[in-house]
Every structure is written in structure tokens, then in C-alpha cells.
Amino acid sequence: MVDITHKSNTLRKAVATAKLKVSSLQTIETVLAGKVPKGDVFEFSRAAGLFAVKKNE
């Protein structure tokens, strides 16, 4: 581990965007309804974003 106590705090903001192409409207409806068999797509993406933030701190 590296000692970073001497660093000053800075306010940072990150914005992520994505474009998704799907082959059918049913895919979009399934994602929005939260009925994807492997789980909630949006919640998984939020968790991935939090892990990315922790990794870059």
C-alpha cells in the first residue's frame, strides 16, 4: 500500500454513457421490465461502476 495522507482532497466527477444496439424490441422490453434471466442489467452496471471507482482510487 502507498501512504497518500499527504495528498489534498479533490472533487471529481465522472459520467459514463453507452450506446446499445439490439436485434429486437423484445430485448429492450425485457431489460426495462427487469426480466433478464441473469438478473437486473442496470443494477449490475451500477455495481460494475462502483468496483471501477474503488479500483481507481
Backbone hydrogen bonds, N-H to C=O, Kabsch-Sander energy under -0.5 kcal/mol:
donor,donor_aa,acceptor,acceptor_aa,energy
4,I,2,V,-0.6
7,K,4,I,-1.5
12,R,10,T,-0.5
22,V,20,L,-0.5
27,T,24,S,-0.6
28,I,24,S,-1.0
29,E,25,L,-2.3
30,T,26,Q,-2.4
31,V,27,T,-2.2
32,L,28,I,-2.6
33,A,29,E,-1.9
34,G,30,T,-0.6
34,G,31,V,-1.0
35,K,30,T,-2.3
39,G,36,V,-2.2
41,V,39,G,-0.5
44,F,40,D,-2.0
45,S,41,V,-1.9
46,R,42,F,-2.0
47,A,43,E,-2.2
48,A,44,F,-2.4
49,G,45,S,-2.0
50,L,46,R,-2.1
51,F,47,A,-2.2
52,A,48,A,-2.0
53,V,49,G,-2.1
54,K,50,L,-2.3
55,K,51,F,-2.1
56,N,52,A,-1.4
57,E,53,V,-0.6
57,E,54,K,-0.7
